[in-house]
Amino acid sequence: MTKKTQKSQKTTAEPDYGKLLRLADMIADHPPYAVPNLITDLEATEKLRAFEKPKGSGRWCVALAGLTSAPARDQATALTNWANAARRAVLRAA
């Protein structure tokens, strides 16, 4: 087996569905005015990454636990989009 073949046969690890569901529930339980604090907490504890895509566009994405949200107008909406995507991933796996 060549190195090129080995690279093409890499498999991605299955996400931790329990963690995805726990984080999605945590996000849903926070009121909208507390989202900036939640983002700060998740950046420190869960390695959340919020970034603009494309850079400088004002459209925000959130990457957490192996999932990335679709671009949204602000970080709070991007976090909500991420939670919805996490729930859908858990439902697909069930």
C-alpha positions, 0 to 999 in steps of 0.5 A: 500500500502506498502513502497516497493510498493510506492518506485516501483511506483515512476515516474521520472519527465519529463525533461524541453524540452525548457531548453534542446533545449536552452542548446543544441543550446547554445552548438552548437553556441560555436566554439571548442576553446571556449568550456572550457569557456562554460563548466566553465560557465555551471558548475556555472550557470546550474550545469553541472557535468563533470566526468570520467566514469569509474574513471581514464579511461580518458573517460568523461561524462557530466550530465546536466538538467537530461541527461547524455552523453555517454563516450567520449575521452574529455570533449568537445566531451562529451558536443557535445554528450550531446547536440545531446542527448538533441535534440533527447530527444526533437524530441522524445517528439514532 
